[in-house]
Amino acid sequence: VQPQASGGGLVQAGGSLRLSCASSVPTSSLSRIGWYRQAPGKQRELVGVILGGGNIVYADLVKGRATISRDNAKNTIELHMTSLRPEDTATYYCGALDGEDPHWGQGTQVTVSS
């Protein structure tokens, strides 16, 4: 599956970010694909995920601020987050579940300055 994330960087609080994840297989063929993040000293947590049926689930911490979309023609998904807060600072990962096999891409760092 080899999800590959791109985007991220340094953003001011209140700003927005857009991350993209490219999959080597059609995202619609996956059990799920989405975004996770891990802050220093904390466990990896869900940001939002597209389920196999197409439903999208968001974590409460980002609900209303995050939108996940996908482009079937490009086999990509995108995360758009607004109203960023310093606590959104983390390494963001694109993760996919192919059947029961998990696949993780390299993370991309997002730093939100206050």
C-alpha positions as CSV (number, residue, x, y, z in Angstrom):
1,V,0.0,0.0,0.0
2,Q,2.9,2.3,0.9
3,P,1.1,5.5,1.9
4,Q,3.2,8.5,1.5
5,A,2.4,11.7,3.3
6,S,3.4,15.2,2.2
7,G,2.7,18.7,3.4
8,G,3.0,20.0,6.9
9,G,5.6,22.5,8.2
10,L,5.4,25.5,10.5
11,V,2.0,27.2,10.8
12,Q,0.8,30.0,13.1
13,A,-2.0,29.4,15.5
14,G,-5.3,30.1,13.9
15,G,-3.9,29.1,10.5
16,S,-4.6,26.1,8.4
17,L,-2.8,23.1,7.0
18,R,-3.3,20.7,4.1
19,L,-1.7,17.3,4.1
20,S,-1.8,14.8,1.3
21,C,-1.3,11.1,1.3
22,A,-0.7,9.0,-1.8
23,S,-1.5,5.3,-1.9
24,S,-0.1,2.8,-4.3
25,V,-3.5,1.1,-4.5
26,P,-6.9,2.6,-5.0
27,T,-8.0,4.0,-1.6
28,S,-11.5,2.6,-2.2
29,S,-10.0,-0.9,-2.0
30,L,-8.7,-0.4,1.5
31,S,-10.6,-1.3,4.7
32,R,-9.7,2.2,5.9
33,I,-7.2,5.0,5.3
34,G,-6.7,8.1,7.3
35,W,-4.7,10.4,9.4
36,Y,-3.1,9.9,12.8
37,R,-0.8,12.0,14.8
38,Q,1.7,11.6,17.6
39,A,3.0,14.4,19.8
40,P,6.3,14.0,21.7
41,G,5.8,11.8,24.7
42,K,2.3,10.9,23.7
43,Q,0.7,7.9,22.0
44,R,-0.4,8.0,18.4
45,E,-4.0,9.1,18.1
46,L,-6.6,9.2,15.5
47,V,-7.3,12.4,13.6
48,G,-9.8,11.1,11.1
49,V,-10.3,8.0,8.9
50,I,-12.2,7.0,5.8
51,L,-13.9,3.7,6.4
52,G,-14.4,1.1,3.8
53,G,-18.0,2.1,3.2
54,G,-17.0,5.7,2.6
55,N,-18.0,7.1,6.0
56,I,-15.5,9.4,7.6
57,V,-14.9,9.5,11.3
58,Y,-13.2,12.3,13.1
59,A,-11.6,12.5,16.5
60,D,-13.5,14.8,18.9
61,L,-10.4,17.0,19.3
62,V,-10.5,18.0,15.6
63,K,-14.2,17.7,14.8
64,G,-15.4,20.8,13.1
65,R,-11.8,21.8,12.2
66,A,-10.7,18.9,10.1
67,T,-11.9,17.7,6.7
68,I,-10.7,14.5,5.0
69,S,-11.3,14.1,1.3
70,R,-10.1,11.7,-1.4
71,D,-9.3,11.8,-5.0
72,N,-10.0,8.4,-6.5
73,A,-8.4,9.3,-9.8
74,K,-5.1,10.0,-8.0
75,N,-5.4,7.4,-5.2
76,T,-4.8,10.2,-2.7
77,I,-6.5,11.5,0.4
78,E,-6.1,14.9,1.9
79,L,-6.5,16.4,5.3
80,H,-7.4,20.0,5.6
81,M,-7.4,21.5,9.1
82,T,-8.3,25.0,10.2
83,S,-8.1,27.0,13.4
84,L,-4.9,25.3,14.3
85,R,-3.7,25.3,17.9
86,P,-0.3,24.8,19.4
87,E,-1.6,21.5,20.8
88,D,-2.1,20.3,17.2
89,T,1.7,20.2,16.9
90,A,2.7,16.6,16.2
91,T,4.0,14.3,13.6
92,Y,1.1,13.4,11.3
93,Y,1.0,9.9,9.8
94,C,-1.1,8.5,7.0
95,G,-2.2,5.0,7.9
96,A,-4.1,2.4,5.9
97,L,-5.6,-1.0,6.6
98,D,-5.5,-3.4,3.7
99,G,-7.7,-6.2,4.9
100,E,-6.2,-6.9,8.3
101,D,-2.7,-5.6,7.4
102,P,-1.8,-2.2,8.7
103,H,0.5,0.1,6.6
104,W,2.1,3.3,7.8
105,G,3.7,6.0,5.9
106,Q,6.5,8.2,7.0
107,G,5.2,11.0,9.2
108,T,5.2,14.6,8.3
109,Q,5.9,17.2,11.0
110,V,3.4,19.9,11.8
111,T,4.4,22.6,14.2
112,V,1.9,25.3,15.3
113,S,3.4,28.4,16.8
114,S,1.5,30.5,19.3
